[in-house]
Amino acid sequence: MAALEAAAAAPGLLGVLWLVSVTVSAGPWGAAAAAAGGDETVKCEDLRVGQYICKDPEINEATQEPVNCTNYTAHASCYPAPNITCKDFSGNETHFTGNEVGFFKTIPCRNVNGYSYRVAVALSLFLGWLGADRFYLGYPALGLLKFCTVGFCGIGSLIDFILISMQIVGPSDGTSYIIDYYGTRLTRLSITNETFRKTQKYP
């Protein structure tokens, strides 16, 4: 008898539970839960192209590299567009007006040590037959050899001029030439097995 009463009460209990669930989902608690489970605010560095603008870095006049260059990297300040809401570099959700820094973009820079590209090319062109270019770049043995052989009878001077002009021969300490930051620079591209496995990133 008790089993029959429990079976008869089961449909009514299920109906009550269904009614309560519908009420909660439609009420303010349901709206709050839906809002909590909605899309999370993106980070500012994940914004798409056109939603932010990055200012040019401040350039050191002596080195012609960004002033904050460290370990071949520097940072440029980026400003999200007005009415954009994202998480800034501190992790705070901010509604931007276009004047606040949202994140810092990493840009490459070079390590220089006082060797000017213009000076090296000029020495190679006018005094290369005396080995002045090699002395200047830190190759005293080759400079002395060129001096004693008058630039290998001119052939060595011509070759060195071409190599230095194309930035193939650089300072002996492995640093880069000082070249205008927005001037003509040589960028060497290297291809390894990892190059073809790198995941492509699209904005």
SVG drawing of the C-alpha trace seen along z (x, -y; Angstrom):
<svg xmlns="http://www.w3.org/2000/svg" viewBox="-2 -62 106 64">
<polyline fill="none" stroke="black" stroke-width="0.4" points="0.0,0.0 2.8,-2.4 4.5,-1.6 1.3,-2.5 1.0,-5.8 4.7,-6.7 4.2,-5.9 1.1,-8.1 2.9,-11.0 5.9,-10.8 4.3,-12.6 3.2,-15.5 6.6,-15.9 8.2,-15.9 5.8,-18.6 6.7,-20.8 10.4,-20.4 10.0,-21.3 8.0,-24.4 10.7,-25.5 13.4,-25.1 11.6,-27.1 10.9,-29.9 14.6,-30.1 15.9,-30.1 13.5,-32.9 14.0,-35.0 16.9,-37.2 19.0,-34.3 18.8,-32.7 19.8,-35.9 22.8,-36.3 23.9,-32.8 23.6,-33.4 25.6,-36.6 28.3,-34.8 28.6,-32.1 28.8,-34.6 31.8,-35.6 34.8,-36.7 36.4,-40.1 39.3,-39.6 42.8,-40.8 43.9,-44.0 46.8,-42.2 44.3,-39.9 42.5,-42.7 42.2,-42.6 44.1,-44.8 42.3,-48.1 41.0,-48.0 44.3,-49.5 47.2,-51.7 50.8,-51.4 53.0,-54.5 56.5,-54.5 59.2,-53.8 61.4,-56.5 64.7,-56.2 68.1,-56.8 70.0,-59.3 73.4,-57.7 72.5,-54.0 69.5,-54.5 67.6,-51.8 64.7,-52.0 65.7,-53.4 64.3,-50.4 66.1,-47.8 67.1,-44.8 68.1,-41.4 67.2,-42.3 63.6,-43.2 61.9,-46.5 58.3,-47.5 56.0,-50.0 52.9,-51.5 49.6,-50.4 46.3,-52.3 42.9,-50.5 40.4,-52.4 37.7,-54.5 34.7,-52.5 36.8,-49.3 36.6,-47.3 39.4,-44.8 41.8,-43.8 44.9,-46.0 48.4,-44.9 47.6,-44.9 44.7,-42.5 42.1,-45.2 38.9,-45.4 38.9,-48.9 36.7,-50.9 39.1,-52.9 38.7,-56.3 41.7,-56.1 44.2,-57.9 45.1,-55.0 47.8,-52.4 46.2,-49.0 49.3,-46.9 52.9,-46.9 53.8,-45.3 57.1,-43.5 59.3,-44.7 62.7,-43.5 65.8,-45.7 69.6,-45.2 72.7,-45.2 75.1,-47.9 78.5,-48.9 79.5,-52.2 80.3,-50.9 78.8,-53.3 77.7,-51.8 78.4,-55.1 81.9,-55.4 82.7,-51.7 81.6,-52.2 83.5,-55.5 86.7,-54.0 86.3,-51.0 85.7,-53.2 88.5,-55.8 91.1,-54.0 90.3,-50.4 93.6,-49.9 95.3,-50.8 93.2,-48.4 91.5,-51.2 88.1,-49.5 89.3,-46.3 91.1,-48.2 88.0,-50.1 85.8,-47.0 88.2,-45.2 90.2,-42.9 93.8,-44.2 95.5,-41.2 93.5,-41.6 94.0,-45.3 97.7,-44.9 97.8,-42.4 95.8,-44.8 98.2,-47.6 101.3,-45.6 99.8,-44.4 98.1,-47.6 94.6,-46.1 95.7,-42.8 96.6,-44.9 93.1,-46.5 91.2,-43.2 90.8,-42.8 89.7,-46.4 87.0,-46.0 85.7,-42.7 85.7,-44.3 83.8,-47.3 81.1,-45.1 80.9,-42.9 80.7,-45.9 78.2,-47.8 75.9,-44.7 76.3,-44.4 77.7,-40.9 80.9,-41.8 80.2,-43.5 82.0,-44.4 84.3,-41.7 82.5,-41.6 79.2,-40.3 77.3,-43.5 75.4,-45.4 76.1,-48.6 74.6,-51.8 72.1,-52.6 69.2,-55.1 66.3,-53.3 64.1,-54.1 66.9,-53.7 67.9,-50.8 68.7,-47.7 69.6,-44.1 67.4,-41.5 68.7,-38.0 66.1,-35.2 67.0,-31.8 65.1,-28.6 65.1,-25.6 63.0,-22.5 61.0,-24.4 60.1,-27.2 57.6,-25.0 56.1,-23.7 55.3,-27.1 51.6,-27.7 50.2,-30.5 48.5,-33.2 45.8,-35.3 44.3,-38.5"/>
</svg>
